[in-house]
Amino acid sequence: MQRKASPTVTPEMADQIRLLKAQGLYHHQIAALLEINQGRVSEVVTGKLHPPGEERQSTLDI
């Protein structure tokens, strides 16, 4: 039986994770809502993945 891979956390998802954490949700609750691994939530919250204020590349061609 293969494990289901956790989707890649995007910068937008990271913003949502930080918002949900600020609202008082636990890591396991956030992970269940976003269907990702609790470890990815922890990495975002601790700043190891997509730190706050991280420079983002724009996806818009202006």
MODELLER restraints for C-alpha pairs under 7 A, 6 or more apart:
rsr = mdl.restraints
at = mdl.atoms
rsr.add(forms.Gaussian(group=physical.xy_distance, feature=features.Distance(at['CA:6:A'], at['CA:36:A']), mean=5.14, stdev=0.5))
rsr.add(forms.Gaussian(group=physical.xy_distance, feature=features.Distance(at['CA:6:A'], at['CA:37:A']), mean=5.78, stdev=0.5))
rsr.add(forms.Gaussian(group=physical.xy_distance, feature=features.Distance(at['CA:7:A'], at['CA:36:A']), mean=6.32, stdev=0.5))
rsr.add(forms.Gaussian(group=physical.xy_distance, feature=features.Distance(at['CA:11:A'], at['CA:50:A']), mean=6.10, stdev=0.5))
rsr.add(forms.Gaussian(group=physical.xy_distance, feature=features.Distance(at['CA:14:A'], at['CA:44:A']), mean=6.08, stdev=0.5))
rsr.add(forms.Gaussian(group=physical.xy_distance, feature=features.Distance(at['CA:14:A'], at['CA:50:A']), mean=6.48, stdev=0.5))
rsr.add(forms.Gaussian(group=physical.xy_distance, feature=features.Distance(at['CA:17:A'], at['CA:30:A']), mean=6.74, stdev=0.5))
rsr.add(forms.Gaussian(group=physical.xy_distance, feature=features.Distance(at['CA:17:A'], at['CA:41:A']), mean=6.78, stdev=0.5))
rsr.add(forms.Gaussian(group=physical.xy_distance, feature=features.Distance(at['CA:18:A'], at['CA:45:A']), mean=6.33, stdev=0.5))
rsr.add(forms.Gaussian(group=physical.xy_distance, feature=features.Distance(at['CA:20:A'], at['CA:30:A']), mean=6.83, stdev=0.5))
rsr.add(forms.Gaussian(group=physical.xy_distance, feature=features.Distance(at['CA:27:A'], at['CA:38:A']), mean=5.99, stdev=0.5))
rsr.add(forms.Gaussian(group=physical.xy_distance, feature=features.Distance(at['CA:27:A'], at['CA:41:A']), mean=6.13, stdev=0.5))
rsr.add(forms.Gaussian(group=physical.xy_distance, feature=features.Distance(at['CA:27:A'], at['CA:42:A']), mean=6.82, stdev=0.5))
rsr.add(forms.Gaussian(group=physical.xy_distance, feature=features.Distance(at['CA:28:A'], at['CA:38:A']), mean=5.76, stdev=0.5))
rsr.add(forms.Gaussian(group=physical.xy_distance, feature=features.Distance(at['CA:31:A'], at['CA:37:A']), mean=5.75, stdev=0.5))
rsr.add(forms.Gaussian(group=physical.xy_distance, feature=features.Distance(at['CA:31:A'], at['CA:38:A']), mean=5.24, stdev=0.5))
rsr.add(forms.Gaussian(group=physical.xy_distance, feature=features.Distance(at['CA:31:A'], at['CA:41:A']), mean=6.42, stdev=0.5))
rsr.add(forms.Gaussian(group=physical.xy_distance, feature=features.Distance(at['CA:43:A'], at['CA:49:A']), mean=5.25, stdev=0.5))
rsr.add(forms.Gaussian(group=physical.xy_distance, feature=features.Distance(at['CA:44:A'], at['CA:50:A']), mean=6.10, stdev=0.5))
rsr.add(forms.Gaussian(group=physical.xy_distance, feature=features.Distance(at['CA:44:A'], at['CA:51:A']), mean=6.80, stdev=0.5))
